[in-house]
Amino acid sequence: MKLPHRIRIITNNPLVNTVLSDWYKVEFHEDASYRDILVMVRDMVYNGYELMTHPMAGSVKPNETMYKSIVVGTDLIGTNLEHCNLMMNALITCDKFKPLGVVYSDYHIKDFQLIDYTLLCGALDFDAIAGLSKANVNSY
């Protein structure tokens, strides 16, 4: 993805916000849940913004992590039914997984942030390791 000024990242991941906000437009929603991010992006896609990354990328189940980052375009392109279906199915899938009721340690929370960040960097063709130099690497 070579157009950093034509995309925006919708995320609740503080690591994504810290590292990528210098290169990309990041809309950070600190108090949003995984599902909240899906709903926000669904609404954007329904309103005509392009979905640029798959909403369920990676193998982490929605009930196993609290972080989600999705890339959308900044320009209205019109409603894309395939993208609308992807978002609808992502929400259906998310709702199938019941919360585990686990309280994660800071160590595990940082792991989940790093997993989401790394998946996103792969989609953006962004050097994830180099980007971490901006974050406190000792804490990851």
Helices and strands as residue ranges (DSSP letters): G 4-6, E 7-11, H 14-20, E 25-28, H 34-46, E 49-51, E 69-76, H 81-96, H 106-124, H 128-131, G 132-134, G 137-139
